[in-house]
């Protein structure tokens, strides 16, 4: 193994025991950790899948993303038009959080996110047909 190869998180070395020696993780411990990681991934997929399976869940998650203005970059200025860098950085933090949330949503519920965008994002919405109303009479 060279210094350039990434470390496997399951190859962690446990803290030193009372004698001051470090103990390398056993194969059994490694399998247990991998199983726990896979279980947590499965639970997250189930949870976010359930959230995005419902119209109310998709609407609520869209509202969260909109509150963080995921697609808009905001530059704040004071009443006289002078830039306000602290507020601009505050908005940048909100936007970064919304973008991370969106990435998380896509990782665990990609299909539901696509449906959410079709329902709420003007860039993905199908144009509405504007025809004449037909009345009987």
C-alpha positions in Angstrom: 0.0 0.0 0.0 1.5 3.3 -1.0 0.9 6.7 0.6 -1.2 7.8 -2.4 -3.9 5.1 -1.9 -7.0 6.2 0.0 -7.5 4.6 3.4 -10.5 2.3 3.9 -12.6 3.6 6.8 -13.1 0.1 7.9 -9.3 -0.4 8.4 -9.3 1.9 11.4 -6.8 1.2 14.1 -8.5 1.1 17.5 -7.2 3.4 20.3 -4.3 2.1 22.3 -5.2 -0.4 25.0 -4.0 0.0 28.6 -0.5 -1.3 27.7 -0.1 1.5 25.1 -0.2 -0.8 22.1 -2.6 -0.3 19.2 -4.8 -3.2 18.1 -5.6 -3.6 14.4 -9.3 -4.3 13.7 -10.1 -7.9 13.2 -12.0 -9.3 10.2 -15.1 -10.0 12.4 -15.1 -6.3 13.6 -14.6 -5.2 10.0 -17.7 -7.3 8.8 -19.7 -5.9 11.7 -18.8 -2.3 10.8 -19.6 -2.9 7.1 -22.9 -4.5 8.0 -23.8 -1.5 10.2 -22.9 1.0 7.5 -25.0 -0.9 4.9 -27.9 -1.0 7.4 -27.7 2.7 7.9 -27.7 3.3 4.1 -30.7 1.1 3.7 -32.6 2.9 6.4 -31.8 6.3 4.9 -33.0 5.1 1.4 -36.3 3.9 3.0 -36.8 7.1 4.9 -36.1 9.5 2.1 -38.0 7.3 -0.3 -41.1 7.5 1.9 -40.7 11.3 2.2 -40.5 11.8 -1.6 -43.3 9.2 -2.3 -45.9 11.6 -0.9 -47.0 14.8 -2.6 -46.9 16.5 0.9 -43.4 15.3 1.5 -42.2 16.6 -1.9 -43.9 19.9 -1.3 -42.3 20.3 2.1 -38.8 19.4 0.8 -39.2 21.8 -2.0 -40.2 24.6 0.5 -37.0 23.8 2.5 -34.9 24.1 -0.7 -36.6 27.3 -1.6 -36.0 28.8 1.9 -32.3 28.2 1.3 -32.5 29.8 -2.2 -30.6 26.8 -3.7 -30.7 28.1 -7.2 -30.3 31.9 -6.5 -27.2 33.7 -5.5 -28.0 36.7 -3.3 -25.8 39.7 -2.8 -27.0 41.9 0.0 -26.7 45.7 0.2 -27.6 48.3 2.6 -30.3 51.0 2.2 -27.9 53.3 0.3 -26.8 50.5 -2.1 -23.4 49.8 -0.6 -22.5 46.1 -0.5 -23.1 44.3 2.8 -20.6 41.5 2.8 -21.7 39.9 6.1 -25.2 39.4 4.9 -23.9 38.2 1.5 -21.9 35.5 3.3 -24.9 34.6 5.5 -26.9 34.0 2.3 -24.1 32.0 0.8 -24.2 29.7 3.9 -27.9 29.2 3.5 -27.4 28.4 -0.2 -24.6 26.0 0.6 -26.8 24.1 3.1 -29.7 23.9 0.6 -27.4 22.6 -2.1 -26.0 19.9 0.3 -29.6 18.9 1.2 -30.5 18.6 -2.5 -27.4 16.4 -3.0 -28.5 14.2 -0.1 -32.0 14.0 -1.5 -30.7 13.0 -4.9 -28.4 10.3 -3.3 -31.2 8.6 -1.4 -34.4 9.3 -3.5 -33.4 10.2 -7.0 -36.7 9.3 -8.6 -38.7 11.3 -6.0 -36.5 14.3 -6.4 -37.2 14.2 -10.2 -40.9 14.1 -9.5 -40.6 17.0 -7.1 -38.8 19.1 -9.7 -41.4 18.3 -12.3 -44.1 19.4 -9.8 -42.5 22.6 -8.4 -39.5 23.8 -10.4 -40.4 26.2 -13.2 -37.4 24.9 -15.2 -38.9 21.4 -15.3 -42.6 22.1 -15.4 -44.4 21.2 -18.6 -46.0 24.2 -20.2 -49.7 24.5 -19.4 -52.1 24.1 -22.4 -54.1 27.2 -22.9 -57.1 26.5 -24.8 -60.6 27.8 -25.0 -63.1 26.5 -22.5 -65.8 24.6 -24.0 -69.2 25.2 -22.4 -72.4 23.3 -23.1 -75.2 25.5 -23.9 
